[in-house]
Amino acid sequence: MKITDVKAVYPKYRHLAPSWRTHFWQIVVRVDTDAGVTGYGYGGGGVAGVAVVNGHLRDLIIGREIESVADIQATYDALYMESLPYGRKGLGIMALSGIDLALYDLLGKARDVPVCALLTDTPKRSIRAYATGEDAELYRELGYTANKFGHRWTGVDADYDTAARSAEHAREALGGDALVMVDVYMSWDGEVTLEMAKRLADYNLYWFEDVLTPDDLDGQAALIDAVKPTLIAGGEHEFTHHGFEQIARAGALDLWQPDITWCGGITEGLRIVEIANRVGAPVAPHRGGEVWGLHLIAGSDCADLAEYHADHIRDERDVLWLDEPAPVGGYISPSDAPGFGVTLNEAML
Ligand SMILES: [Mg+2]
């Protein structure tokens, strides 16, 4: 089938953003074909990402044939090269991710199979979900056996105590066998991380996430042995397999968390997983409970762990994708519907 049109749209989010993180400036990309099949993808970059797709990348792929995963990868590579001077990392790749995911959705729909079945003959049917949020008692009631809470270092010693209280709260609510993690969104530094490792040792945290900025690979590498057995996790702000190859070379992260709607779509997600498998790093994609990451987890050698934002990021006014799977009893399953198995809520456009 031949690509006949490509269009990116920035949704009409009604939830006014207190910060970028509310809806992450996510964009919708639609790809039409002469076979009458339409694919939808989810990318990043906001109105700038929309301009990259509609003003540049669109014209480069109209007329291309998409019949296989190899065709999608070749299309991605062509667009990567064309956008390289301004792309490579950040907005350009976030926008390109939306096209890549729309092409996978398209191919899945054309073959009448879910995206994960395009990637492997033996997709995982059920994936352990972890709840991101602070309501550990609720997560236990819902059947979760894994929880990640947030912490921000504000520069005062009392921050050690708030971290310890949160860790204790999650551990007590979920029990000794549960996975408990903390995401600090680049607010700790090396010294704070080392001290936290001592003060939180009793709570046996599975990972510390995003302790430093992604630019400080050596700094993160230096922490790995010192905080064992807790893992140093990160990667949501890194892009493409080229970026993750640098992480591998530096030995900077124990556990990798690429965001599939930002890092280069399923095409780059597969390449990142391949590198991770080579160096023995588990991959647990950022927002892996959303269908874009979920199908990669189900269809490749990722860790059996899907992040689900149980509360604050979901806003009932801004349901963009209908029919998204949700965890049941602490496990989440990609649907058998073709493509990514979700329907765009047109009212949001
Ligand atoms: Mg994070």
Residues whose N, C-alpha, C, O or C-beta is under 5 A from the ligand:
A	BS01	MG	D183
